[in-house]
């Protein structure tokens, strides 16, 4: 399993790798000394891989410290040091979607178009494959397409779904789903929610109402909130996460479409700037291409 996923991860990160490691290798091959010019070039490469200015400056600072400490003067050893600095930033906490306590409710939030509904389908599939009883709630009632899409995923994953029609109260869907989850002894209830950020007040009210219902009707369930972000949007994803964090506390992030971008450095930027764990990453279209995030494997694949 490790081998096949690692290869998929490497393939999925190939665009980022070309943009990032490829350029670093080229630069270090030509470098004679470790000097300001080298750091400046490195800075440009990191920023172009969408690691962001703030995180890039932090990395360069740490890199300089490390190189000084270890008295390194050979440019070919810079890459090894850089890798260690990035591993330090990402930490060693592996992402896990498996419930620590049962029952569990997963609230999945995120703006439209980031791959939220698809991620829910893939998470449901994964949990079911691991032997959990899963139920979905189509509480994104704002878009008819979201309900239909989740229905399709419920069939693909072989998981039941609770839904109302478009325009109905999302909290009412969650209420019904909780009753069904209790009656069926469900392990994990996954709730899709509407992804509207342009009106934060509405979003806050809606999530507040859903959270109150979970607290009241399902208080023995462990609740987790995951935000889905599209990696191809780069630094904009960090901005989105900050806005959602103002609305509700987040337990983890799901980063989709990493295979479609040269800006995979966003993973490092997110961890450094927001300090929220990346729980899962999407590296392909397939049902098994949403994987639990392993920082060490990620850096290995990147380098």
C-alpha positions in Angstrom: 0.0 0.0 0.0 2.8 2.4 1.0 4.5 1.9 -2.3 1.5 2.5 -4.5 0.3 5.5 -2.6 3.8 7.0 -2.5 4.1 6.6 -6.3 0.7 8.2 -6.7 1.8 11.0 -4.4 5.0 11.5 -6.5 3.0 11.6 -9.7 0.4 13.9 -8.2 3.1 16.3 -7.1 5.0 16.2 -10.3 4.0 19.7 -11.4 5.1 21.1 -8.1 8.3 19.1 -8.2 9.3 20.5 -11.6 8.6 24.0 -10.4 10.3 23.5 -7.1 12.9 20.8 -6.8 13.8 21.0 -10.5 14.6 24.7 -10.2 16.5 24.2 -6.9 18.6 21.4 -8.4 19.5 23.6 -11.4 20.4 26.5 -9.3 22.6 24.5 -6.8 24.4 22.8 -9.7 25.6 26.2 -10.9 26.3 27.7 -7.5 29.9 28.0 -6.4 29.4 29.6 -3.0 26.6 29.8 -0.4 26.1 33.5 -0.5 23.3 36.2 -0.6 22.8 35.6 -4.3 22.1 31.9 -3.6 19.6 32.7 -0.9 17.9 35.3 -3.1 17.5 32.9 -5.9 16.1 30.3 -3.5 13.7 32.8 -2.2 12.3 33.4 -5.7 11.9 29.7 -6.3 10.0 29.1 -3.0 7.7 32.0 -3.7 6.9 30.8 -7.2 6.0 27.4 -5.7 3.4 29.3 -3.7 5.0 28.9 -0.3 4.1 32.5 0.2 6.3 35.5 1.2 5.9 35.1 5.0 6.7 31.4 5.1 9.5 31.8 2.5 11.3 34.4 4.6 10.9 32.1 7.7 12.3 29.1 5.8 15.3 31.1 4.5 16.0 32.4 8.0 15.9 28.9 9.5 18.1 27.6 6.6 20.7 30.2 7.2 20.8 29.3 10.9 21.2 25.6 10.1 23.9 26.1 7.5 25.8 28.3 9.9 25.4 25.8 12.8 26.5 22.9 10.8 29.3 24.9 9.1 28.3 24.0 5.6 30.1 25.6 2.7 29.3 23.3 -0.1 26.1 24.4 -2.1 25.3 20.8 -2.9 24.4 20.2 0.8 21.9 23.1 0.9 19.1 20.9 -0.4 19.4 18.4 2.4 19.2 21.3 4.9 16.2 22.8 3.2 14.4 19.4 3.3 15.0 19.2 7.1 13.7 22.8 7.6 10.5 21.9 5.7 10.0 18.7 7.7 10.3 20.7 10.9 7.6 23.1 9.7 5.2 20.4 8.7 5.7 18.5 12.0 5.3 14.7 12.3 1.6 14.5 13.0 0.0 12.3 10.4 -3.5 13.1 9.2 -6.2 10.6 10.1 -9.8 10.4 9.2 -10.6 7.3 11.3 -12.7 8.1 14.3 -11.0 8.0 17.7 -14.4 7.8 19.4 -17.7 6.5 18.1 -20.2 8.0 17.2 -18.6 10.8 15.3 -20.0 13.7 13.3 -17.9 15.3 10.5 -18.9 18.7 9.4 -17.4 19.4 6.0 -17.3 23.1 5.0 -15.7 25.1 2.1 -16.7 27.3 -0.7 -18.4 26.0 -3.9 -16.1 24.5 -6.5 -13.3 23.3 -4.2 -14.2 19.7 -4.4 -16.2 19.5 -1.2 -18.9 17.1 -2.2 -16.4 14.8 -4.0 -14.2 14.8 -0.9 -17.2 13.7 1.2 -17.9 10.9 -1.2 -14.3 9.7 -1.0 -14.1 10.0 2.8 -17.3 8.0 3.1 -15.9 5.3 0.7 -12.7 5.2 2.7 -14.4 4.9 6.1 -16.8 2.2 4.8 -13.8 0.2 3.3 -12.3 0.4 6.8 -15.4 -1.2 8.3 -17.3 1.8 9.7 -21.0 2.3 9.3 -21.4 5.7 7.6 -24.3 8.0 6.8 -24.3 11.2 4.8 -26.4 14.3 5.3 -27.0 16.6 2.3 -27.2 19.8 4.3 -25.9 22.0 1.4 -29.5 22.7 0.4 -28.5 25.9 -1.4 -27.6 24.2 -4.6 -29.8 21.4 -6.1 -26.6 20.2 -7.9 -24.9 19.6 -4.5 -27.7 17.3 -3.3 -27.7 15.4 -6.6 -23.9 15.1 -6.6 -23.9 13.7 -3.1 -26.6 11.2 -4.0 -24.4 9.9 -6.9 -21.4 9.7 -4.4 -23.6 7.8 -1.9 -24.3 5.2 -4.5 -20.7 5.0 -5.6 -19.5 4.6 -2.0 -22.4 2.3 -1.0 -23.4 4.6 1.8 -27.0 5.8 2.8 -27.9 9.5 2.5 -30.5 11.7 4.2 -31.7 14.6 2.0 -34.5 17.2 1.7 -35.3 19.2 -1.4 -33.4 22.3 -2.5 -33.9 25.4 -0.4 -35.0 23.6 2.7 -33.4 24.3 6.1 -30.0 22.7 6.4 -30.4 22.4 10.2 -33.6 20.3 9.6 -31.6 17.9 7.3 -29.0 17.5 10.0 -31.7 16.9 12.6 -33.2 14.1 10.5 -29.8 12.7 9.8 -28.9 12.5 13.5 -32.2 10.7 14.3 -31.4 8.2 11.5 -27.8 7.8 12.6 -28.9 7.0 16.2 -31.6 4.6 15.0 -29.1 2.8 12.7 -26.2 2.7 15.1 -24.1 4.7 12.7 -20.4 5.1 13.5 -19.8 8.3 11.4 -22.3 10.9 10.2 -20.8 13.1 7.5 -22.6 16.4 6.8 -22.2 18.5 3.7 -22.8 22.2 4.3 -23.3 25.2 2.1 -20.1 27.0 1.0 -21.0 30.6 0.9 -18.4 33.0 2.1 -19.5 36.3 0.6 -22.0 36.6 3.5 -20.2 35.6 6.6 -23.1 36.4 8.8 -25.4 33.9 7.1 -22.7 31.2 7.2 -22.1 31.8 10.9 -25.8 31.7 11.7 -26.2 28.5 9.6 -23.2 26.7 11.1 -24.2 28.0 14.6 -27.7 26.4 14.2 -26.2 23.1 12.9 -23.8 23.0 15.8 -26.5 23.7 18.3 -28.6 20.8 16.9 -25.7 18.4 17.1 -24.9 19.5 20.6 -28.6 19.0 21.7 -29.6 15.9 19.8 -26.3 14.0 19.5 -24.2 15.2 22.5 -22.5 11.9 22.9 -21.0 12.2 19.4 -17.6 13.6 18.9 -17.8 16.5 16.4 -15.0 17.5 14.0 -15.1 20.3 11.4 -12.9 20.0 8.3 -12.4 22.8 5.8 -11.9 21.8 2.1 -9.5 24.0 0.1 -8.5 23.9 -3.6 -4.7 23.7 -3.8 -4.8 25.3 -7.3 -5.9 28.6 -5.8 -2.6 28.9 -4.0 -2.3 31.8 -1.5 -6.0 32.5 -2.0 -6.6 29.2 -0.1 -4.8 30.6 2.9 -7.0 33.6 2.8 -10.1 31.5 2.6 -9.0 29.4 5.6 -8.4 32.5 7.6 -12.0 33.7 6.9 -13.5 30.4 7.8 -11.4 30.3 11.0 -13.2 33.6 12.0 -16.5 31.8 11.6 -15.7 28.5 13.4 -12.9 26.5 14.9 -11.4 24.0 12.5 -10.0 20.5 13.3 -8.3 20.0 10.0 -7.9 20.8 6.4 -8.6 18.8 3.3 -6.5 20.0 0.3 -7.8 19.0 -3.1 -6.4 19.1 -6.6 -2.7 19.0 -5.6 -2.1 17.0 -8.8 -3.4 19.9 -10.9 -1.0 22.5 -9.7 2.6 23.6 -9.6 1.8 25.4 -6.4 1.9 22.4 -4.0 4.1 24.5 -1.7 0.8 25.9 -0.4 0.8 22.9 2.0 3.8 24.3 3.8 2.4 27.8 3.8 -0.9 26.7 5.3 0.8 24.7 8.1 3.2 27.6 8.9 0.6 30.4 8.8 -2.5 28.8 10.2 -1.1 25.9 12.3 -4.1 23.8 11.4 -3.2 20.2 10.5 -3.6 19.1 6.9 -5.7 16.0 7.4 -6.1 14.8 3.8 -4.8 15.6 0.4 -6.2 14.9 -3.0 -3.7 13.8 -5.7 -6.0 12.6 -8.4 -9.5 12.0 -9.7 -9.9 8.4 -8.5 -12.0 7.4 -5.5 -8.8 6.3 -3.7 -6.9 9.4 -4.5 -7.9 11.3 -1.4 -5.3 10.2 1.1 -4.5 10.8 4.7 -1.7 13.4 4.9 1.8 12.1 5.9 4.2 15.0 6.2 7.3 12.9 5.8 6.0 11.2 2.7 5.0 14.5 1.3 8.5 16.0 1.7 10.1 12.8 0.3 7.8 12.9 -2.8 8.5 16.6 -3.2 12.3 16.1 -3.1 
